[in-house]
């Protein structure tokens, strides 16, 4: 029994620490989503681009990303509220990622946003991906 306890106890402790770390990452992601929405509302797509992960900047041009965010802002307006509806944490050889989905209410409609963050140096989160699904945006 003593051998079993020596094996299980470290695994249980590691699982508990990982769970706390994931919850902290999700809280950090929510803060970053708030910053994203503030920049979006201010029309400051440059701030979002400059703070984005290098992989996002490789995947799309500054101009394309700016046009996407400008379209969201122009068609849906300012953010009124945003509520988390799901999350996922994933560790890969490419890094640790946190994905948060939100149901967001804007001035002129609603949308489901998905934010993907990479946890990098000094545990700082950087935006790797952004997606929005919104019928209101398509119709406006």
N, C-alpha and C positions, 0 to 999 in steps of 0.2 A: 504493500500500500504506500509506503514511503517513497518508493521509486516513482510510482504513478503521480503522487503529489508534486514531486520535483519536476515532472514533465508538464503537468497541467497548469500549475501555478504560474510559471513564466508566460505560457500561451494566453492564459486568461488576462494577466496584467497587460500584455502587449495589445490584446484585442480592446481592452478598456481604454488604453492610451490612444490607440488609433481612432476609436470612436470619438473621444474628446477632440482630437486633432481635426477630424472631419467636421464636427460641429463648429469649431473655431473657423475653419476655412469657409463654411457656408455663411457664417456671420460676416466674415470679411468680404465675401462675394456680394452680400446684400449691401454693404457699404459702397462697394465699387459700382453696383447697379445704380445706387442713388447718385453717385458722381456722374455716371453715364447719362442718366436722365436730366441732371442739372445742365450738363453740356448740351444735350439735345435741345432742351427748352430754350437755351441761350443762343442756339444756332451755331455753337462753337464745335464744329466737327473736327477742327484742327486739334483741339485738346484730346479728343477721343483717339484720333489717329496717332498722335505723338506718344500717348500712354499705352498704345496697343502692343501686343507681343510681336516680335519680329516675324513669326510665322504668319500672322494675319497680314502684315505689311507685304510679305512675299506673295501671298495668295491673291491679293487684290490691290489695285492701284489706289493711291490716295484720292484721286478724282472719282473713281467708281464708288469707293466707300463713302466719300462725302456726298455723292449724289443719292445713295441709298438713304443715308441719314437725313438729308435735306427733304427727300420725298416723304419720309415718315413724319417729319415735323410739319411740312407744308400740308399734307393731306389729313393728318390726325390731330395736329395741334399739340399743346402742352400736356404733359403728364398730370393727371389729376390724382391717380392712386395706382399702386402696384402691389399685388399680393402673390407671394410665392405659392406655386401649385405643385412643384416637384423639384427634386435635386438628384444628382448622382456624383459620386466621387470615384475616381479611377486612377490607378497608378500603372504606368506603362514604362517601357524603356525610353520613351520620349519625354517622360516627366510625369508629374502628378497633376491631374485635371479635376476641376469642379465645374459641373454643369448645373445651372439653375434655370428653371422655367417659371415665368410669371404670367399672370393674367393682369394686363395693364389697361386702365381706363384713361383715355385721352379726352381732350375737349370735344373732338368730333368722331369718337368711336372707340372701339376696343381692339385689343390684339393680344395674341399669345407670343411672348418674347422668350427666346432661349439665348442664354449667355454662357459661353464656355471660357473658363479661365485656366491658365497654367500657373501653378505655384512655383515660383522661381527663387532667385537669390534672396536671402533674408526673408524667406516665406512670403514675398510680395506676390500678389496676384496680378497677372496681366491678361488682357482680353485677347483670346485666340479666335473666337468666333461669335457672331451675332446673327440671329435669324428672327424674323417676325412673320407671323401668320395673321392676317387681318382682312376679313371681307370688307370692312368699312374702308380700309385703305385702298383696296382694289376698286371700290365703287366711287370713291371721291375723286 
